[in-house]
Amino acid sequence: MSVDNAAPEQEHQHHAYQSNVIPWYVRGIWLLFWIFVIYYGITYFLPAIQDEAFFPK
């Protein structure tokens, strides 16, 4: 049987998809990034928005 006329079950036996595992240090970098984003937003971004909203220049 040729490849063009192969049944899906026969064709599928040659496909072995594997995902990559994300290393722990990459997860740690993302965690630190999101902690910084939240810190920055609370410390600098929200007060600046409030100042501009209530006391526009």
All heavy atoms as atom14 arrays in JSON, in Angstrom:
{
  "sequence": "MSVDNAAPEQEHQHHAYQSNVIPWYVRGIWLLFWIFVIYYGITYFLPAIQDEAFFPK",
  "atom14_mask": [
    [1, 1, 1, 1, 1, 1, 1, 1, 0, 0, 0, 0, 0, 0],
    [1, 1, 1, 1, 1, 1, 0, 0, 0, 0, 0, 0, 0, 0],
    [1, 1, 1, 1, 1, 1, 1, 0, 0, 0, 0, 0, 0, 0],
    [1, 1, 1, 1, 1, 1, 1, 1, 0, 0, 0, 0, 0, 0],
    [1, 1, 1, 1, 1, 1, 1, 1, 0, 0, 0, 0, 0, 0],
    [1, 1, 1, 1, 1, 0, 0, 0, 0, 0, 0, 0, 0, 0],
    [1, 1, 1, 1, 1, 0, 0, 0, 0, 0, 0, 0, 0, 0],
    [1, 1, 1, 1, 1, 1, 1, 0, 0, 0, 0, 0, 0, 0],
    [1, 1, 1, 1, 1, 1, 1, 1, 1, 0, 0, 0, 0, 0],
    [1, 1, 1, 1, 1, 1, 1, 1, 1, 0, 0, 0, 0, 0],
    [1, 1, 1, 1, 1, 1, 1, 1, 1, 0, 0, 0, 0, 0],
    [1, 1, 1, 1, 1, 1, 1, 1, 1, 1, 0, 0, 0, 0],
    [1, 1, 1, 1, 1, 1, 1, 1, 1, 0, 0, 0, 0, 0],
    [1, 1, 1, 1, 1, 1, 1, 1, 1, 1, 0, 0, 0, 0],
    [1, 1, 1, 1, 1, 1, 1, 1, 1, 1, 0, 0, 0, 0],
    [1, 1, 1, 1, 1, 0, 0, 0, 0, 0, 0, 0, 0, 0],
    [1, 1, 1, 1, 1, 1, 1, 1, 1, 1, 1, 1, 0, 0],
    [1, 1, 1, 1, 1, 1, 1, 1, 1, 0, 0, 0, 0, 0],
    [1, 1, 1, 1, 1, 1, 0, 0, 0, 0, 0, 0, 0, 0],
    [1, 1, 1, 1, 1, 1, 1, 1, 0, 0, 0, 0, 0, 0],
    [1, 1, 1, 1, 1, 1, 1, 0, 0, 0, 0, 0, 0, 0],
    [1, 1, 1, 1, 1, 1, 1, 1, 0, 0, 0, 0, 0, 0],
    [1, 1, 1, 1, 1, 1, 1, 0, 0, 0, 0, 0, 0, 0],
    [1, 1, 1, 1, 1, 1, 1, 1, 1, 1, 1, 1, 1, 1],
    [1, 1, 1, 1, 1, 1, 1, 1, 1, 1, 1, 1, 0, 0],
    [1, 1, 1, 1, 1, 1, 1, 0, 0, 0, 0, 0, 0, 0],
    [1, 1, 1, 1, 1, 1, 1, 1, 1, 1, 1, 0, 0, 0],
    [1, 1, 1, 1, 0, 0, 0, 0, 0, 0, 0, 0, 0, 0],
    [1, 1, 1, 1, 1, 1, 1, 1, 0, 0, 0, 0, 0, 0],
    [1, 1, 1, 1, 1, 1, 1, 1, 1, 1, 1, 1, 1, 1],
    [1, 1, 1, 1, 1, 1, 1, 1, 0, 0, 0, 0, 0, 0],
    [1, 1, 1, 1, 1, 1, 1, 1, 0, 0, 0, 0, 0, 0],
    [1, 1, 1, 1, 1, 1, 1, 1, 1, 1, 1, 0, 0, 0],
    [1, 1, 1, 1, 1, 1, 1, 1, 1, 1, 1, 1, 1, 1],
    [1, 1, 1, 1, 1, 1, 1, 1, 0, 0, 0, 0, 0, 0],
    [1, 1, 1, 1, 1, 1, 1, 1, 1, 1, 1, 0, 0, 0],
    [1, 1, 1, 1, 1, 1, 1, 0, 0, 0, 0, 0, 0, 0],
    [1, 1, 1, 1, 1, 1, 1, 1, 0, 0, 0, 0, 0, 0],
    [1, 1, 1, 1, 1, 1, 1, 1, 1, 1, 1, 1, 0, 0],
    [1, 1, 1, 1, 1, 1, 1, 1, 1, 1, 1, 1, 0, 0],
    [1, 1, 1, 1, 0, 0, 0, 0, 0, 0, 0, 0, 0, 0],
    [1, 1, 1, 1, 1, 1, 1, 1, 0, 0, 0, 0, 0, 0],
    [1, 1, 1, 1, 1, 1, 1, 0, 0, 0, 0, 0, 0, 0],
    [1, 1, 1, 1, 1, 1, 1, 1, 1, 1, 1, 1, 0, 0],
    [1, 1, 1, 1, 1, 1, 1, 1, 1, 1, 1, 0, 0, 0],
    [1, 1, 1, 1, 1, 1, 1, 1, 0, 0, 0, 0, 0, 0],
    [1, 1, 1, 1, 1, 1, 1, 0, 0, 0, 0, 0, 0, 0],
    [1, 1, 1, 1, 1, 0, 0, 0, 0, 0, 0, 0, 0, 0],
    [1, 1, 1, 1, 1, 1, 1, 1, 0, 0, 0, 0, 0, 0],
    [1, 1, 1, 1, 1, 1, 1, 1, 1, 0, 0, 0, 0, 0],
    [1, 1, 1, 1, 1, 1, 1, 1, 0, 0, 0, 0, 0, 0],
    [1, 1, 1, 1, 1, 1, 1, 1, 1, 0, 0, 0, 0, 0],
    [1, 1, 1, 1, 1, 0, 0, 0, 0, 0, 0, 0, 0, 0],
    [1, 1, 1, 1, 1, 1, 1, 1, 1, 1, 1, 0, 0, 0],
    [1, 1, 1, 1, 1, 1, 1, 1, 1, 1, 1, 0, 0, 0],
    [1, 1, 1, 1, 1, 1, 1, 0, 0, 0, 0, 0, 0, 0],
    [1, 1, 1, 1, 1, 1, 1, 1, 1, 0, 0, 0, 0, 0]
  ],
  "atom14_positions": [
    [[0.86, -1.18, 0.0], [0.0, 0.0, 0.0], [0.9, 1.24, 0.0], [1.83, 1.34, 0.78], [-0.88, -0.03, 1.25], [-1.9, 1.08, 1.27], [-2.99, 1.0, 2.7], [-4.29, 0.0, 2.03], [0.0, 0.0, 0.0], [0.0, 0.0, 0.0], [0.0, 0.0, 0.0], [0.0, 0.0, 0.0], [0.0, 0.0, 0.0], [0.0, 0.0, 0.0]],
    [[0.63, 2.17, -0.87], [1.45, 3.37, -0.96], [1.06, 4.39, 0.12], [0.02, 4.27, 0.76], [1.31, 4.0, -2.35], [0.03, 4.57, -2.49], [0.0, 0.0, 0.0], [0.0, 0.0, 0.0], [0.0, 0.0, 0.0], [0.0, 0.0, 0.0], [0.0, 0.0, 0.0], [0.0, 0.0, 0.0], [0.0, 0.0, 0.0], [0.0, 0.0, 0.0]],
    [[1.9, 5.37, 0.28], [1.65, 6.4, 1.3], [0.42, 7.22, 0.96], [-0.34, 7.62, 1.84], [2.9, 7.31, 1.43], [2.64, 8.43, 2.41], [4.1, 6.5, 1.85], [0.0, 0.0, 0.0], [0.0, 0.0, 0.0], [0.0, 0.0, 0.0], [0.0, 0.0, 0.0], [0.0, 0.0, 0.0], [0.0, 0.0, 0.0], [0.0, 0.0, 0.0]],
    [[0.19, 7.45, -0.32], [-0.96, 8.26, -0.73], [-2.28, 7.58, -0.41], [-3.28, 8.26, -0.17], [-0.89, 8.57, -2.22], [0.3, 9.45, -2.56], [0.74, 10.2, -1.67], [0.77, 9.38, -3.71], [0.0, 0.0, 0.0], [0.0, 0.0, 0.0], [0.0, 0.0, 0.0], [0.0, 0.0, 0.0], [0.0, 0.0, 0.0], [0.0, 0.0, 0.0]],
    [[-2.3, 6.25, -0.42], [-3.54, 5.52, -0.18], [-3.6, 4.89, 1.2], [-4.46, 4.05, 1.46], [-3.7, 4.42, -1.25], [-3.81, 5.01, -2.64], [-4.31, 6.12, -2.8], [-3.33, 4.28, -3.63], [0.0, 0.0, 0.0], [0.0, 0.0, 0.0], [0.0, 0.0, 0.0], [0.0, 0.0, 0.0], [0.0, 0.0, 0.0], [0.0, 0.0, 0.0]],
    [[-2.71, 5.27, 2.08], [-2.65, 4.65, 3.41], [-3.83, 5.1, 4.27], [-4.3, 6.23, 4.16], [-1.35, 5.01, 4.1], [0.0, 0.0, 0.0], [0.0, 0.0, 0.0], [0.0, 0.0, 0.0], [0.0, 0.0, 0.0], [0.0, 0.0, 0.0], [0.0, 0.0, 0.0], [0.0, 0.0, 0.0], [0.0, 0.0, 0.0], [0.0, 0.0, 0.0]],
    [[-4.27, 4.2, 5.1], [-5.34, 4.53, 6.03], [-4.78, 5.44, 7.12], [-3.59, 5.4, 7.43], [-5.9, 3.25, 6.65], [0.0, 0.0, 0.0], [0.0, 0.0, 0.0], [0.0, 0.0, 0.0], [0.0, 0.0, 0.0], [0.0, 0.0, 0.0], [0.0, 0.0, 0.0], [0.0, 0.0, 0.0], [0.0, 0.0, 0.0], [0.0, 0.0, 0.0]],
    [[-5.64, 6.27, 7.73], [-5.16, 7.17, 8.79], [-4.49, 6.43, 9.94], [-3.53, 6.92, 10.52], [-6.43, 7.87, 9.26], [-7.36, 7.81, 8.1], [-7.03, 6.52, 7.4], [0.0, 0.0, 0.0], [0.0, 0.0, 0.0], [0.0, 0.0, 0.0], [0.0, 0.0, 0.0], [0.0, 0.0, 0.0], [0.0, 0.0, 0.0], [0.0, 0.0, 0.0]],
    [[-4.98, 5.23, 10.27], [-4.37, 4.46, 11.37], [-2.94, 4.06, 11.04], [-2.05, 4.09, 11.87], [-5.2, 3.21, 11.69], [-6.58, 3.52, 12.27], [-7.61, 3.9, 11.2], [-7.38, 3.62, 10.01], [-8.64, 4.49, 11.57], [0.0, 0.0, 0.0], [0.0, 0.0, 0.0], [0.0, 0.0, 0.0], [0.0, 0.0, 0.0], [0.0, 0.0, 0.0]],
    [[-2.7, 3.69, 9.79], [-1.35, 3.3, 9.37], [-0.42, 4.51, 9.31], [0.75, 4.42, 9.63], [-1.4, 2.6, 8.02], [-2.02, 1.23, 8.06], [-2.16, 0.64, 6.67], [-2.29, 1.37, 5.69], [-2.15, -0.68, 6.59], [0.0, 0.0, 0.0], [0.0, 0.0, 0.0], [0.0, 0.0, 0.0], [0.0, 0.0, 0.0], [0.0, 0.0, 0.0]],
    [[-0.95, 5.63, 8.86], [-0.15, 6.82, 8.76], [0.22, 7.35, 10.16], [1.31, 7.87, 10.37], [-0.92, 7.9, 8.0], [-0.12, 8.52, 6.9], [-0.91, 9.57, 6.18], [-1.61, 9.21, 5.21], [-0.82, 10.73, 6.58], [0.0, 0.0, 0.0], [0.0, 0.0, 0.0], [0.0, 0.0, 0.0], [0.0, 0.0, 0.0], [0.0, 0.0, 0.0]],
    [[-0.7, 7.22, 11.09], [-0.5, 7.76, 12.44], [0.62, 7.05, 13.19], [1.22, 7.63, 14.1], [-1.8, 7.68, 13.24], [-1.69, 8.25, 14.62], [-1.52, 9.6, 14.84], [-1.7, 7.66, 15.84], [-1.43, 9.82, 16.14], [-1.56, 8.65, 16.76], [0.0, 0.0, 0.0], [0.0, 0.0, 0.0], [0.0, 0.0, 0.0], [0.0, 0.0, 0.0]],
    [[0.95, 5.84, 12.83], [1.95, 5.09, 13.58], [3.35, 5.7, 13.44], [4.23, 5.41, 14.22], [1.98, 3.63, 13.14], [2.52, 3.39, 11.75], [2.43, 1.93, 11.35], [2.02, 1.1, 12.14], [2.79, 1.64, 10.12], [0.0, 0.0, 0.0], [0.0, 0.0, 0.0], [0.0, 0.0, 0.0], [0.0, 0.0, 0.0], [0.0, 0.0, 0.0]],
    [[3.55, 6.58, 12.47], [4.86, 7.2, 12.26], [4.97, 8.57, 12.93], [6.02, 9.19, 12.86], [5.15, 7.34, 10.78], [5.15, 6.02, 10.07], [6.14, 5.07, 10.27], [4.28, 5.48, 9.19], [5.88, 4.01, 9.54], [4.75, 4.22, 8.87], [0.0, 0.0, 0.0], [0.0, 0.0, 0.0], [0.0, 0.0, 0.0], [0.0, 0.0, 0.0]],
    [[3.9, 9.02, 13.55], [3.91, 10.34, 14.18], [3.98, 10.16, 15.69], [3.09, 9.58, 16.29], [2.66, 11.14, 13.82], [2.54, 11.41, 12.36], [3.32, 12.33, 11.71], [1.74, 10.86, 11.41], [3.01, 12.35, 10.43], [2.05, 11.46, 10.22], [0.0, 0.0, 0.0], [0.0, 0.0, 0.0], [0.0, 0.0, 0.0], [0.0, 0.0, 0.0]],
    [[5.03, 10.66, 16.28], [5.17, 10.6, 17.74], [5.47, 12.02, 18.21], [6.61, 12.47, 18.19], [6.28, 9.66, 18.14], [0.0, 0.0, 0.0], [0.0, 0.0, 0.0], [0.0, 0.0, 0.0], [0.0, 0.0, 0.0], [0.0, 0.0, 0.0], [0.0, 0.0, 0.0], [0.0, 0.0, 0.0], [0.0, 0.0, 0.0], [0.0, 0.0, 0.0]],
    [[4.42, 12.75, 18.56], [4.58, 14.13, 19.0], [4.9, 14.16, 20.49], [4.24, 13.52, 21.28], [3.31, 14.93, 18.72], [3.0, 15.03, 17.25], [1.94, 14.32, 16.7], [3.77, 15.82, 16.41], [1.65, 14.4, 15.35], [3.49, 15.91, 15.07], [2.43, 15.2, 14.54], [2.16, 15.28, 13.22], [0.0, 0.0, 0.0], [0.0, 0.0, 0.0]],
    [[5.92, 14.92, 20.83], [6.3, 15.07, 22.23], [6.42, 16.56, 22.52], [6.94, 17.32, 21.7], [7.63, 14.4, 22.51], [7.6, 12.9, 22.29], [8.98, 12.28, 22.48], [9.98, 12.97, 22.6], [9.01, 10.96, 22.5], [0.0, 0.0, 0.0], [0.0, 0.0, 0.0], [0.0, 0.0, 0.0], [0.0, 0.0, 0.0], [0.0, 0.0, 0.0]],
    [[5.97, 16.95, 23.68], [6.1, 18.35, 24.06], [7.4, 18.54, 24.81], [7.98, 17.6, 25.35], [4.91, 18.8, 24.91], [4.92, 18.1, 26.12], [0.0, 0.0, 0.0], [0.0, 0.0, 0.0], [0.0, 0.0, 0.0], [0.0, 0.0, 0.0], [0.0, 0.0, 0.0], [0.0, 0.0, 0.0], [0.0, 0.0, 0.0], [0.0, 0.0, 0.0]],
    [[7.87, 19.76, 24.85], [9.08, 20.08, 25.59], [8.7, 20.51, 27.0], [7.76, 21.27, 27.2], [9.83, 21.22, 24.91], [10.36, 20.8, 23.55], [10.75, 19.66, 23.38], [10.37, 21.72, 22.6], [0.0, 0.0, 0.0], [0.0, 0.0, 0.0], [0.0, 0.0, 0.0], [0.0, 0.0, 0.0], [0.0, 0.0, 0.0], [0.0, 0.0, 0.0]],
    [[9.44, 20.02, 27.96], [9.21, 20.39, 29.34], [9.91, 21.71, 29.62], [11.07, 21.89, 29.26], [9.75, 19.29, 30.29], [9.55, 19.68, 31.73], [9.07, 17.97, 29.99], [0.0, 0.0, 0.0], [0.0, 0.0, 0.0], [0.0, 0.0, 0.0], [0.0, 0.0, 0.0], [0.0, 0.0, 0.0], [0.0, 0.0, 0.0], [0.0, 0.0, 0.0]],
    [[9.19, 22.65, 30.22], [9.76, 23.95, 30.54], [10.64, 23.79, 31.78], [10.17, 23.31, 32.81], [8.66, 24.99, 30.79], [7.8, 25.14, 29.55], [9.26, 26.33, 31.19], [6.56, 25.99, 29.76], [0.0, 0.0, 0.0], [0.0, 0.0, 0.0], [0.0, 0.0, 0.0], [0.0, 0.0, 0.0], [0.0, 0.0, 0.0], [0.0, 0.0, 0.0]],
    [[11.9, 24.2, 31.72], [12.79, 24.06, 32.87], [12.31, 24.91, 34.05], [11.65, 25.94, 33.87], [14.14, 24.56, 32.37], [14.05, 24.55, 30.89], [12.61, 24.72, 30.55], [0.0, 0.0, 0.0], [0.0, 0.0, 0.0], [0.0, 0.0, 0.0], [0.0, 0.0, 0.0], [0.0, 0.0, 0.0], [0.0, 0.0, 0.0], [0.0, 0.0, 0.0]],
    [[12.7, 24.5, 35.25], [12.26, 25.2, 36.46], [12.76, 26.64, 36.49], [12.05, 27.53, 36.96], [12.71, 24.45, 37.71], [14.21, 24.39, 37.86], [15.03, 23.42, 37.4], [15.05, 25.37, 38.48], [16.34, 23.72, 37.7], [16.38, 24.91, 38.38], [14.81, 26.57, 39.13], [17.45, 25.63, 38.88], [15.88, 27.28, 39.64], [17.18, 26.81, 39.51]],
    [[13.96, 26.91, 35.97], [14.49, 28.27, 36.03], [13.75, 29.21, 35.08], [13.64, 30.4, 35.36], [16.0, 28.29, 35.79], [16.45, 27.66, 34.49], [16.48, 28.39, 33.32], [16.83, 26.33, 34.45], [16.89, 27.81, 32.13], [17.25, 25.74, 33.28], [17.27, 26.49, 32.12], [17.66, 25.91, 30.95], [0.0, 0.0, 0.0], [0.0, 0.0, 0.0]],
    [[13.22, 28.69, 33.98], [12.41, 29.53, 33.09], [11.1, 29.89, 33.78], [10.64, 31.03, 33.71], [12.17, 28.83, 31.74], [11.23, 29.63, 30.86], [13.49, 28.58, 31.04], [0.0, 0.0, 0.0], [0.0, 0.0, 0.0], [0.0, 0.0, 0.0], [0.0, 0.0, 0.0], [0.0, 0.0, 0.0], [0.0, 0.0, 0.0], [0.0, 0.0, 0.0]],
    [[10.5, 28.93, 34.46], [9.29, 29.22, 35.24], [9.58, 30.24, 36.32], [8.77, 31.13, 36.58], [8.74, 27.94, 35.85], [8.2, 26.97, 34.84], [7.68, 25.72, 35.52], [7.42, 24.67, 34.58], [6.21, 24.37, 34.11], [5.17, 25.05, 34.5], [6.07, 23.39, 33.24], [0.0, 0.0, 0.0], [0.0, 0.0, 0.0], [0.0, 0.0, 0.0]],
    [[10.75, 30.15, 36.94], [11.14, 31.11, 37.97], [11.3, 32.51, 37.41], [10.9, 33.49, 38.04], [0.0, 0.0, 0.0], [0.0, 0.0, 0.0], [0.0, 0.0, 0.0], [0.0, 0.0, 0.0], [0.0, 0.0, 0.0], [0.0, 0.0, 0.0], [0.0, 0.0, 0.0], [0.0, 0.0, 0.0], [0.0, 0.0, 0.0], [0.0, 0.0, 0.0]],
    [[11.89, 32.6, 36.21], [12.05, 33.91, 35.57], [10.69, 34.52, 35.27], [10.46, 35.71, 35.51], [12.9, 33.78, 34.29], [14.35, 33.46, 34.66], [12.84, 35.05, 33.45], [15.22, 33.07, 33.48], [0.0, 0.0, 0.0], [0.0, 0.0, 0.0], [0.0, 0.0, 0.0], [0.0, 0.0, 0.0], [0.0, 0.0, 0.0], [0.0, 0.0, 0.0]],
    [[9.76, 33.72, 34.77], [8.41, 34.23, 34.5], [7.72, 34.67, 35.78], [7.04, 35.69, 35.82], [7.56, 33.18, 33.79], [7.72, 33.2, 32.31], [8.32, 32.27, 31.54], [7.28, 34.24, 31.41], [8.29, 32.66, 30.22], [7.66, 33.85, 30.11], [6.62, 35.44, 31.58], [7.38, 34.63, 29.0], [6.35, 36.22, 30.47], [6.73, 35.81, 29.2]],
    [[7.9, 33.89, 36.84], [7.29, 34.24, 38.12], [7.84, 35.57, 38.62], [7.08, 36.45, 39.05], [7.54, 33.14, 39.14], [6.95, 33.36, 40.52], [5.43, 33.4, 40.44], [7.41, 32.27, 41.46], [0.0, 0.0, 0.0], [0.0, 0.0, 0.0], [0.0, 0.0, 0.0], [0.0, 0.0, 0.0], [0.0, 0.0, 0.0], [0.0, 0.0, 0.0]],
    [[9.16, 35.76, 38.55], [9.76, 37.03, 38.96], [9.27, 38.19, 38.08], [9.03, 39.29, 38.57], [11.28, 36.93, 38.91], [11.92, 36.04, 39.97], [13.41, 35.92, 39.71], [11.64, 36.57, 41.36], [0.0, 0.0, 0.0], [0.0, 0.0, 0.0], [0.0, 0.0, 0.0], [0.0, 0.0, 0.0], [0.0, 0.0, 0.0], [0.0, 0.0, 0.0]],
    [[9.13, 37.93, 36.8], [8.63, 38.97, 35.9], [7.24, 39.42, 36.3], [6.96, 40.62, 36.39], [8.63, 38.44, 34.45], [7.91, 39.34, 33.49], [8.49, 40.5, 33.05], [6.63, 39.02, 33.05], [7.82, 41.34, 32.16], [5.96, 39.84, 32.17], [6.55, 41.0, 31.72], [0.0, 0.0, 0.0], [0.0, 0.0, 0.0], [0.0, 0.0, 0.0]],
    [[6.33, 38.47, 36.55], [4.96, 38.85, 36.9], [4.88, 39.5, 38.28], [4.06, 40.39, 38.49], [4.03, 37.64, 36.81], [3.74, 37.32, 35.38], [4.13, 36.22, 34.69], [3.02, 38.14, 34.44], [3.71, 36.31, 33.39], [3.02, 37.47, 33.21], [2.39, 39.38, 34.53], [2.4, 38.0, 32.08], [1.78, 39.9, 33.39], [1.79, 39.22, 32.19]],
    [[5.73, 39.09, 39.2], [5.78, 39.77, 40.5], [6.22, 41.21, 40.31], [5.65, 42.14, 40.9], [6.73, 39.01, 41.47], [6.07, 37.69, 41.88], [7.06, 39.85, 42.68], [6.99, 36.76, 42.66], [0.0, 0.0, 0.0], [0.0, 0.0, 0.0], [0.0, 0.0, 0.0], [0.0, 0.0, 0.0], [0.0, 0.0, 0.0], [0.0, 0.0, 0.0]],
    [[7.22, 41.44, 39.45], [7.66, 42.81, 39.17], [6.56, 43.62, 38.5], [6.37, 44.79, 38.83], [8.91, 42.79, 38.28], [9.29, 44.16, 37.79], [9.88, 45.06, 38.64], [9.03, 44.54, 36.48], [10.22, 46.34, 38.2], [9.36, 45.8, 36.03], [9.96, 46.71, 36.89], [0.0, 0.0, 0.0], [0.0, 0.0, 0.0], [0.0, 0.0, 0.0]],
    [[5.84, 43.03, 37.57], [4.75, 43.74, 36.88], [3.69, 44.18, 37.88], [3.22, 45.33, 37.84], [4.13, 42.85, 35.78], [2.82, 43.42, 35.28], [5.11, 42.68, 34.64], [0.0, 0.0, 0.0], [0.0, 0.0, 0.0], [0.0, 0.0, 0.0], [0.0, 0.0, 0.0], [0.0, 0.0, 0.0], [0.0, 0.0, 0.0], [0.0, 0.0, 0.0]],
    [[3.32, 43.31, 38.79], [2.31, 43.66, 39.79], [2.83, 44.74, 40.73], [2.14, 45.71, 41.03], [1.88, 42.4, 40.57], [1.12, 41.46, 39.63], [1.04, 42.74, 41.78], [0.89, 40.07, 40.18], [0.0, 0.0, 0.0], [0.0, 0.0, 0.0], [0.0, 0.0, 0.0], [0.0, 0.0, 0.0], [0.0, 0.0, 0.0], [0.0, 0.0, 0.0]],
    [[4.09, 44.6, 41.17], [4.7, 45.61, 42.04], [4.75, 46.97, 41.35], [4.38, 48.0, 41.93], [6.12, 45.16, 42.44], [6.96, 46.27, 43.0], [6.76, 46.71, 44.31], [7.94, 46.89, 42.23], [7.54, 47.74, 44.83], [8.71, 47.91, 42.74], [8.5, 48.34, 44.04], [9.25, 49.36, 44.55], [0.0, 0.0, 0.0], [0.0, 0.0, 0.0]],
    [[5.21, 47.0, 40.12], [5.32, 48.25, 39.37], [3.95, 48.88, 39.17], [3.78, 50.09, 39.33], [5.98, 48.0, 38.02], [6.15, 49.26, 37.21], [7.24, 50.07, 37.4], [5.2, 49.63, 36.26], [7.41, 51.24, 36.66], [5.34, 50.8, 35.52], [6.45, 51.6, 35.73], [6.59, 52.75, 35.02], [0.0, 0.0, 0.0], [0.0, 0.0, 0.0]],
    [[2.98, 48.05, 38.83], [1.63, 48.57, 38.6], [1.04, 49.2, 39.84], [0.43, 50.28, 39.79], [0.0, 0.0, 0.0], [0.0, 0.0, 0.0], [0.0, 0.0, 0.0], [0.0, 0.0, 0.0], [0.0, 0.0, 0.0], [0.0, 0.0, 0.0], [0.0, 0.0, 0.0], [0.0, 0.0, 0.0], [0.0, 0.0, 0.0], [0.0, 0.0, 0.0]],
    [[1.21, 48.56, 40.97], [0.65, 49.08, 42.22], [1.43, 50.3, 42.7], [0.85, 51.28, 43.18], [0.64, 47.97, 43.3], [-0.38, 46.9, 42.92], [0.33, 48.54, 44.68], [-0.35, 45.66, 43.79], [0.0, 0.0, 0.0], [0.0, 0.0, 0.0], [0.0, 0.0, 0.0], [0.0, 0.0, 0.0], [0.0, 0.0, 0.0], [0.0, 0.0, 0.0]],
    [[2.75, 50.26, 42.58], [3.58, 51.33, 43.12], [3.59, 52.59, 42.26], [3.52, 53.7, 42.79], [5.03, 50.83, 43.29], [5.01, 49.65, 44.08], [5.89, 51.86, 43.97], [0.0, 0.0, 0.0], [0.0, 0.0, 0.0], [0.0, 0.0, 0.0], [0.0, 0.0, 0.0], [0.0, 0.0, 0.0], [0.0, 0.0, 0.0], [0.0, 0.0, 0.0]],
    [[3.69, 52.45, 40.96], [3.88, 53.61, 40.09], [2.72, 53.88, 39.14], [2.33, 55.02, 38.93], [5.16, 53.44, 39.26], [6.4, 53.34, 40.11], [7.04, 52.12, 40.27], [6.91, 54.45, 40.75], [8.18, 52.02, 41.06], [8.05, 54.36, 41.53], [8.67, 53.15, 41.69], [9.78, 53.05, 42.46], [0.0, 0.0, 0.0], [0.0, 0.0, 0.0]],
    [[2.17, 52.85, 38.54], [1.19, 53.05, 37.48], [-0.17, 53.5, 38.0], [-0.73, 54.49, 37.52], [1.06, 51.76, 36.66], [0.27, 51.94, 35.39], [0.77, 52.71, 34.37], [-0.96, 51.33, 35.24], [0.06, 52.88, 33.2], [-1.68, 51.49, 34.07], [-1.17, 52.27, 33.05], [0.0, 0.0, 0.0], [0.0, 0.0, 0.0], [0.0, 0.0, 0.0]],
    [[-0.71, 52.81, 38.98], [-2.03, 53.19, 39.51], [-2.04, 54.57, 40.13], [-2.98, 55.35, 39.88], [-2.53, 52.12, 40.49], [-2.91, 50.79, 39.85], [-3.32, 49.79, 40.93], [-4.01, 50.96, 38.83], [0.0, 0.0, 0.0], [0.0, 0.0, 0.0], [0.0, 0.0, 0.0], [0.0, 0.0, 0.0], [0.0, 0.0, 0.0], [0.0, 0.0, 0.0]],
    [[-1.06, 54.96, 40.96], [-1.08, 56.34, 41.49], [-0.98, 57.39, 40.39], [-1.62, 58.45, 40.48], [0.15, 56.38, 42.4], [0.37, 54.98, 42.81], [-0.02, 54.17, 41.62], [0.0, 0.0, 0.0], [0.0, 0.0, 0.0], [0.0, 0.0, 0.0], [0.0, 0.0, 0.0], [0.0, 0.0, 0.0], [0.0, 0.0, 0.0], [0.0, 0.0, 0.0]],
    [[-0.2, 57.14, 39.35], [-0.09, 58.11, 38.26], [-1.41, 58.24, 37.52], [-1.81, 59.35, 37.14], [1.02, 57.68, 37.29], [0.0, 0.0, 0.0], [0.0, 0.0, 0.0], [0.0, 0.0, 0.0], [0.0, 0.0, 0.0], [0.0, 0.0, 0.0], [0.0, 0.0, 0.0], [0.0, 0.0, 0.0], [0.0, 0.0, 0.0], [0.0, 0.0, 0.0]],
    [[-2.11, 57.15, 37.33], [-3.42, 57.19, 36.67], [-4.42, 57.98, 37.53], [-5.19, 58.76, 37.02], [-3.94, 55.76, 36.43], [-3.05, 55.07, 35.44], [-5.38, 55.76, 36.01], [-3.62, 54.8, 34.09], [0.0, 0.0, 0.0], [0.0, 0.0, 0.0], [0.0, 0.0, 0.0], [0.0, 0.0, 0.0], [0.0, 0.0, 0.0], [0.0, 0.0, 0.0]],
    [[-4.4, 57.74, 38.83], [-5.31, 58.45, 39.72], [-5.02, 59.94, 39.72], [-5.95, 60.75, 39.7], [-5.2, 57.88, 41.15], [-5.77, 56.49, 41.27], [-5.5, 55.9, 42.64], [-4.77, 56.46, 43.45], [-6.09, 54.74, 42.9], [0.0, 0.0, 0.0], [0.0, 0.0, 0.0], [0.0, 0.0, 0.0], [0.0, 0.0, 0.0], [0.0, 0.0, 0.0]],
    [[-3.74, 60.32, 39.73], [-3.4, 61.75, 39.69], [-3.92, 62.38, 38.42], [-4.46, 63.5, 38.44], [-1.89, 61.93, 39.8], [-1.37, 61.64, 41.19], [-2.19, 61.57, 42.13], [-0.14, 61.47, 41.34], [0.0, 0.0, 0.0], [0.0, 0.0, 0.0], [0.0, 0.0, 0.0], [0.0, 0.0, 0.0], [0.0, 0.0, 0.0], [0.0, 0.0, 0.0]],
    [[-3.74, 61.73, 37.29], [-4.18, 62.29, 36.01], [-5.71, 62.32, 35.92], [-6.27, 63.22, 35.31], [-3.6, 61.5, 34.85], [-2.14, 61.75, 34.63], [-1.82, 63.16, 34.21], [-2.61, 63.75, 33.45], [-0.79, 63.68, 34.66], [0.0, 0.0, 0.0], [0.0, 0.0, 0.0], [0.0, 0.0, 0.0], [0.0, 0.0, 0.0], [0.0, 0.0, 0.0]],
    [[-6.37, 61.35, 36.52], [-7.83, 61.3, 36.44], [-8.49, 62.38, 37.27], [-9.46, 63.0, 36.88], [-8.32, 59.92, 36.86], [0.0, 0.0, 0.0], [0.0, 0.0, 0.0], [0.0, 0.0, 0.0], [0.0, 0.0, 0.0], [0.0, 0.0, 0.0], [0.0, 0.0, 0.0], [0.0, 0.0, 0.0], [0.0, 0.0, 0.0], [0.0, 0.0, 0.0]],
    [[-7.94, 62.62, 38.48], [-8.57, 63.57, 39.4], [-7.99, 64.97, 39.33], [-8.67, 65.94, 39.65], [-8.48, 63.03, 40.84], [-9.23, 61.75, 41.03], [-8.57, 60.61, 41.46], [-10.59, 61.66, 40.79], [-9.26, 59.41, 41.64], [-11.29, 60.49, 40.96], [-10.62, 59.36, 41.39], [0.0, 0.0, 0.0], [0.0, 0.0, 0.0], [0.0, 0.0, 0.0]],
    [[-6.74, 65.09, 38.91], [-6.09, 66.4, 38.82], [-5.37, 66.53, 37.48], [-4.15, 66.53, 37.41], [-5.06, 66.58, 39.95], [-5.63, 66.32, 41.32], [-5.26, 65.19, 42.03], [-6.53, 67.2, 41.89], [-5.77, 64.93, 43.29], [-7.05, 66.95, 43.15], [-6.68, 65.83, 43.85], [0.0, 0.0, 0.0], [0.0, 0.0, 0.0], [0.0, 0.0, 0.0]],
    [[-6.14, 66.65, 36.4], [-5.48, 66.75, 35.08], [-4.68, 68.06, 34.97], [-5.02, 69.07, 35.56], [-6.64, 66.73, 34.09], [-7.85, 67.07, 34.87], [-7.57, 66.72, 36.3], [0.0, 0.0, 0.0], [0.0, 0.0, 0.0], [0.0, 0.0, 0.0], [0.0, 0.0, 0.0], [0.0, 0.0, 0.0], [0.0, 0.0, 0.0], [0.0, 0.0, 0.0]],
    [[-3.63, 68.0, 34.19], [-2.76, 69.18, 34.03], [-3.2, 70.01, 32.85], [-3.69, 69.63, 31.9], [-1.32, 68.73, 33.86], [-0.8, 68.04, 35.08], [0.61, 67.56, 34.86], [1.06, 66.8, 36.11], [2.34, 66.22, 36.0], [0.0, 0.0, 0.0], [0.0, 0.0, 0.0], [0.0, 0.0, 0.0], [0.0, 0.0, 0.0], [0.0, 0.0, 0.0]]
  ]
}
